[in-house]
Amino acid sequence: MAPIIQSLLDTDLYKFTMLQVVLHKFPQTHSVYHFRCRNLEDTVYPLTDILDDLNEQLDHLCQLKFADDELTYLRSLRFIKSDFVDYLELFQLKRRFIHAGLDDQGRLDIWVEGPMVQAMMFEIFVLAIVNELYFRRIRSEQVLEEGERRLKAKIALIQQYEKQQNPADPPFLVSDFGTRRRYSYDWQLHVIKTFHAAVPQIFRGTSNVLIAKNLGISPIGTMAHEFLQAFQALDVRLRDFQKAALETWVQEYRGDLGIALTDVVGMDAFLRDFDLYFAKLFDGLRHDSGDPYEWGDKAYAHYRKLKVDSRSKMLTFSDGLNLEKAWSLHQYFKDRFQVSFGIGTNLTNDMGQTPLNIVLKLVECNGQSVAKISDSPGKTMTDNDTFLAYLRQVFDIQAEE
C-alpha cells in the first residue's frame, strides 16, 4: 500500500509552533495520548477493520524525515527559530512510541506514550491516516461527484458573500483547518486550490504546512489544547496553569502568533486569568466550543471592562463551522472585532457520507493526569474522573448534567 503521509510537513502549523516551545521550555516532559471516536455508532463498518492497514501506515510514517527544501521553507517563517529547524533536521518519529490495537471492548485503540517532543507530532498524521483508510473502503464515483457538487455550491455561496461585503467593514476571512478530518490528502488539496483560485481575498490560507508551502499561501495556526493542558502537570500551581502557559508563549514568540485558545477549562475560567497584561499582549482569541455568540459577547464585555478597544482584536472561530455559520458570525461581530474563521470537516470531508468525529488527545503528562473541560457537552476529555472533579473544583466549574 502506498504511504498516505508522504511528508512530515503534511500536518498543521500549530504542531510546529507548539513543538518549538516544548523543545525550548520543557523538553524532558513525558506524555500519553489516547484516541477516541466520538461517533462510533455512525460508522458504516467497524474501525477495527482498518487495523492491519493502519499499522502498515504507521511503519511508513516512522521512516519519514524532513527534506532539505522543507527545512528551508520552515526557516523562512519569521517565528520559527534556527535551532528548532536544526532539531527537525535530525527528527524522525519512533515506532516504539505509538501502538494501535484493540481495547478491552474490542474497539480500535491507539495510544502514544513517550517524550512530548516526539509524541505530540503523531496526532494529525494518525487522524489523517485513519480517515483516509476508512473512507477509501467506501469510495465511489457517486461520492466524488457529490463532493464536487457540494464544493461548487460552496464556491457560489462564498462569491455571493464577497459581493455583499461592505468595503468599510472588517474583511470576511476563511481558512482551511481540515487536515485531521479530511476525506483524503488529494481532496483537501483540490478544495484548497479551488477556494484559493475563486476567492483569494477571502480565503486566507490553510493550517496544512505542506499545502501552504506548495501553493505559496499562508500557513495558519498558533496553539492547541494540549499546549495549555501540559501546564496542568508542570511545576506550577494548578490554579495558575493557564497564566503560566500564556506567559511561556509570550516569552517564546514575543508578539508573533498572538491568538489565545480559551476553552481548556471553559471561557469563564479563561477570562478570570486573561487580565489586562495578556489582553494587551495577545492579538485575539480562538473559539473552539460552546455557543459562539455567547462566547464572543463575553469576550467583548471583558475587553470593555479592561478598557481595551475590541476593534483592534481578532476573534477566530473554529468549532464545527460551515460557510453559512461563519458569515452569520461575521455579520454579528464585524462592528466590534476583526473576525476570521477556520473551517475543517465541512470543507475537507463534505461528501454526503457521515464524517468520523475522531480525536487523539493528551491525557497524561509526567505521570499526572491532565484534562480539558470543554464549553460543549461531550467534548470534555480525560482518563481520570477524580482529577477532572478536582480541576472543576479548583476553577469553580459545574459538572455536566
C-alpha positions in Angstrom: 0.0 0.0 0.0 1.3 3.5 -0.9 2.0 5.7 2.1 -0.8 8.1 2.9 1.6 10.5 4.6 4.4 11.3 2.3 5.9 14.4 4.0 6.4 15.4 7.6 5.1 18.8 6.6 1.7 17.3 5.9 0.4 18.4 9.3 -1.0 21.5 11.0 1.2 24.6 11.6 0.4 24.6 15.3 2.2 21.3 15.7 5.4 23.1 14.9 4.7 26.2 16.9 3.8 24.2 20.0 6.7 21.8 19.5 9.2 24.7 19.3 8.0 25.9 22.8 8.1 22.4 24.2 11.7 21.9 22.9 12.9 25.2 24.3 11.0 25.3 27.7 10.2 21.8 28.9 11.9 19.2 26.6 12.0 16.5 29.2 8.2 16.2 29.5 6.8 12.7 29.2 3.3 12.4 27.7 0.4 10.0 26.9 -2.2 10.5 24.1 -5.3 8.4 23.6 -7.5 8.0 20.5 -11.3 8.3 20.7 -14.0 8.1 18.0 -17.0 10.2 19.3 -19.5 8.8 16.8 -18.8 5.1 16.7 -22.5 4.4 16.2 -22.4 6.3 12.9 -19.6 4.3 11.2 -20.5 2.2 8.1 -18.2 -0.6 9.3 -16.1 -1.2 12.4 -12.9 0.9 12.6 -11.1 -2.3 13.7 -11.3 -3.4 10.1 -8.6 -0.9 9.2 -6.2 -2.0 12.0 -3.7 -4.0 9.8 -3.5 -1.2 7.2 -3.1 1.3 10.0 -0.1 -0.4 11.4 1.4 -0.7 8.0 0.9 3.1 7.5 2.4 3.8 10.9 5.5 1.9 9.8 5.8 4.1 6.7 5.2 7.3 8.8 8.1 6.4 11.1 10.5 6.2 8.2 10.0 9.8 7.1 12.5 12.6 7.5 12.3 16.3 6.6 13.7 17.1 3.1 16.1 20.0 2.6 13.5 22.2 0.8 11.1 21.6 3.6 13.6 22.7 6.2 14.4 25.7 4.1 10.7 26.6 4.0 10.4 26.3 7.8 13.4 28.6 8.2 11.7 31.2 6.1 8.9 31.6 8.6 9.7 34.5 10.9 8.6 32.8 14.1 10.5 29.6 13.6 13.9 29.7 15.1 17.0 28.3 13.5 18.0 25.9 16.3 14.5 24.4 16.1 15.0 23.7 12.4 18.4 22.1 13.3 16.5 19.8 15.6 14.0 19.0 12.9 16.8 18.1 10.5 17.5 15.1 12.8 13.9 14.4 13.6 12.2 11.0 12.9 9.1 9.6 14.6 9.9 6.5 16.6 7.6 3.5 16.1 8.0 2.3 19.6 6.1 5.3 21.0 2.8 4.5 19.1 0.6 1.5 19.5 -2.5 0.5 17.6 -4.6 -2.4 18.7 -7.9 -3.3 20.3 -9.2 -2.1 23.7 -10.9 -4.4 26.2 -14.3 -3.8 24.4 -12.9 -4.8 21.0 -12.8 -1.3 19.7 -9.9 0.4 17.8 -7.4 1.7 20.3 -4.5 3.9 19.5 -2.2 5.3 22.2 1.0 7.3 22.1 3.4 7.2 25.0 6.8 8.9 25.1 8.7 12.2 25.3 6.4 15.0 24.3 8.9 16.3 21.8 8.1 13.1 19.9 4.6 12.1 20.9 2.8 15.4 20.1 3.8 15.1 16.4 1.8 11.9 15.9 -1.7 13.4 16.3 -2.5 14.9 12.9 -0.8 12.2 10.9 -2.7 9.5 12.7 -6.1 11.1 12.4 -5.5 11.8 8.7 -4.4 8.1 8.1 -7.5 6.7 10.0 -9.8 9.0 7.9 -8.3 8.1 4.6 -8.2 4.3 5.3 -11.8 4.4 6.5 -13.2 6.3 3.5 -11.1 4.6 0.9 -13.2 1.4 1.5 -16.5 3.2 0.8 -15.3 5.4 -2.0 -17.2 5.5 -5.3 -17.7 7.8 -8.3 -21.0 8.9 -6.9 -19.4 10.0 -3.7 -16.7 12.1 -5.5 -19.4 13.6 -7.8 -21.5 14.6 -4.7 -18.4 16.1 -3.1 -17.7 18.1 -6.3 -21.3 19.3 -6.4 -21.1 20.5 -2.8 -17.8 22.2 -3.4 -19.2 24.1 -6.3 -22.2 25.2 -4.2 -19.8 26.5 -1.5 -17.9 28.5 -4.1 -21.1 30.0 -5.4 -22.1 30.9 -1.9 -18.8 32.5 -0.8 -18.7 34.5 -4.0 -22.2 35.8 -3.2 -20.9 36.8 0.3 -18.0 38.5 -1.3 -20.4 40.7 -3.3 -22.4 41.5 -0.2 -19.3 42.7 1.8 -19.2 46.4 2.7 -15.6 47.6 2.0 -15.7 49.6 5.2 -16.3 46.5 7.3 -13.5 44.2 8.6 -12.9 41.6 5.9 -14.6 38.2 5.9 -11.6 35.8 6.2 -11.8 32.0 5.9 -9.1 29.4 6.3 -8.9 25.6 5.9 -8.5 23.8 9.2 -9.4 20.4 7.9 -6.3 18.2 7.8 -7.3 16.0 10.7 -10.7 15.1 9.4 -10.1 15.2 5.6 -11.5 12.7 3.2 -8.1 12.3 1.6 -5.0 14.4 1.0 -5.8 14.7 -2.7 -9.3 16.0 -1.9 -8.0 18.5 0.7 -5.6 19.8 -1.9 -8.3 20.1 -4.5 -10.6 22.0 -2.2 -7.9 24.5 -1.2 -6.8 25.1 -4.8 -10.5 25.7 -5.7 -11.1 28.2 -3.0 -7.8 30.0 -3.4 -8.5 30.4 -7.2 -12.1 31.5 -6.7 -11.9 33.9 -3.7 -8.3 34.8 -2.9 -9.3 37.9 -0.9 -11.4 35.8 1.4 -9.6 32.5 1.5 -6.5 33.5 3.5 -4.7 30.2 4.0 -4.6 26.7 5.4 -3.4 25.0 8.6 -1.6 22.4 6.4 2.0 23.4 6.1 2.8 21.2 3.1 -0.1 22.5 1.1 0.7 26.1 2.1 4.3 25.6 1.0 3.4 24.0 -2.3 0.7 26.6 -3.2 2.5 29.6 -1.9 -0.3 30.6 0.5 -0.2 31.4 4.3 0.1 28.6 6.9 -2.3 29.4 9.7 -2.2 28.3 13.4 -0.9 29.1 16.9 -1.7 26.7 19.8 -4.0 23.8 20.6 -5.5 22.4 23.9 -2.5 20.1 24.5 -0.1 23.0 25.0 -2.2 24.5 27.8 -3.1 21.2 29.3 0.6 20.2 29.7 1.0 23.0 32.2 -1.5 21.2 34.5 1.3 18.8 35.2 4.3 21.1 35.1 5.9 22.9 38.0 3.2 25.5 38.6 0.2 25.6 40.9 -2.8 24.0 39.1 -4.8 27.2 39.6 -2.1 29.1 37.6 -1.6 26.7 34.7 -3.3 28.9 32.1 -1.4 32.0 33.1 1.9 30.0 33.0 1.1 28.7 29.6 0.2 32.1 28.1 3.3 33.7 29.7 5.6 31.0 28.3 4.0 31.5 24.8 4.6 35.2 25.0 8.3 34.7 26.0 8.8 32.4 23.1 7.1 34.4 20.3 7.3 38.0 21.6 4.3 39.2 19.7 4.0 36.7 16.9 1.2 34.0 16.9 -0.9 36.1 19.2 -4.3 34.2 19.2 -5.0 32.5 22.5 -7.2 29.4 22.9 -9.9 29.9 25.5 -11.7 26.6 26.3 -9.3 24.3 28.1 -11.3 24.9 31.3 -14.0 27.0 29.8 -14.4 30.6 28.7 -15.4 32.0 32.2 -12.3 30.5 33.9 -10.1 31.6 31.0 -11.3 35.2 31.3 -10.5 35.3 35.0 -6.9 34.6 34.1 -6.8 36.8 30.9 -6.0 40.1 32.7 -5.0 43.5 31.1 -1.4 42.3 30.7 -2.5 39.3 28.5 -5.3 41.3 26.8 -2.8 43.8 25.5 -0.1 41.2 24.6 -2.3 38.8 22.6 -3.9 39.8 19.3 -7.1 37.9 20.0 -8.9 34.8 21.0 -9.9 31.4 19.4 -13.3 29.8 19.9 -13.5 26.0 19.8 -16.5 25.0 21.9 -19.8 26.3 23.3 -22.2 28.9 21.9 -20.1 31.2 19.7 -22.3 34.2 20.0 -22.4 34.0 23.8 -18.6 33.4 23.8 -17.9 36.5 21.6 -20.2 38.6 23.7 -18.3 37.6 26.8 -15.0 38.5 25.1 -16.4 41.9 24.1 -17.6 42.6 27.7 -14.2 41.6 29.0 -12.3 43.9 26.7 -14.6 46.7 27.5 -14.1 46.2 31.2 -10.4 46.3 30.7 -10.8 49.5 28.5 -9.2 47.7 25.5 -10.6 48.6 22.1 -12.1 45.3 20.9 -11.9 46.5 17.2 -8.2 46.1 17.4 -8.6 42.4 18.4 -9.3 39.3 16.3 -11.8 36.6 17.1 -11.0 33.3 15.4 -13.9 30.8 15.2 -13.0 27.1 14.6 -15.8 24.9 16.1 -18.0 22.9 13.7 -18.3 25.7 11.2 -19.7 25.9 7.7 -19.8 29.0 5.4 -23.3 30.0 6.5 -22.4 29.9 10.2 -19.2 31.8 9.5 -21.0 34.6 7.6 -23.6 34.9 10.3 -20.9 35.3 12.9 -19.1 37.8 10.8 -22.2 39.9 10.4 -22.9 39.8 14.2 -19.4 40.7 15.3 -17.9 42.8 12.5 -18.7 46.2 14.2 -16.9 45.1 17.4 -14.0 42.9 16.3 -11.9 41.7 13.4 -13.1 38.2 12.7 -11.7 35.1 11.0 -12.9 31.5 10.5 -11.1 28.1 10.4 -13.4 25.6 8.7 -12.5 21.9 9.0 -14.7 19.0 8.2 -17.2 20.9 6.2 -14.5 22.0 3.8 -12.4 18.8 3.5 -14.9 16.0 4.2 -18.3 17.1 2.9 -19.0 14.2 0.6 -22.6 13.1 1.6 -21.1 10.5 3.9 -21.1 10.8 7.7 -17.6 12.1 8.7 -15.7 10.4 11.5 -15.5 12.5 14.7 -12.1 11.3 15.9 -9.5 12.8 18.2 -6.1 11.9 19.7 -5.9 13.8 22.9 -3.3 14.4 25.6 -4.4 12.6 28.8 -1.2 12.5 30.9 2.0 14.4 31.4 4.9 13.4 33.6 2.8 10.6 35.2 0.0 13.1 36.1 -3.5 13.2 34.5 -4.5 16.3 32.5 -7.9 17.2 31.3 -9.9 19.5 29.1 -13.2 20.9 30.4 -14.9 22.0 27.2 -17.7 24.6 26.9 -19.5 21.9 24.8 -21.0 18.8 26.4 -19.3 15.7 25.2 -16.0 17.3 24.2 -14.6 17.1 27.8 -11.7 14.6 27.7 -9.8 12.8 30.5 -8.8 9.3 31.5 -9.1 10.2 35.2 -12.5 11.3 36.6 -11.1 12.1 40.0 -8.6 14.6 38.5 -11.4 16.0 36.4 -13.6 16.6 39.5 -10.6 18.3 41.3 -10.0 20.5 38.2 -13.6 21.5 38.3 -13.4 22.4 41.9 -10.2 24.5 41.5 -11.7 26.5 38.7 -15.3 26.6 40.1 -16.8 24.8 37.2 -20.1 22.9 37.5 -20.2 19.3 36.4 -22.1 18.5 33.2 -25.7 17.4 33.6 
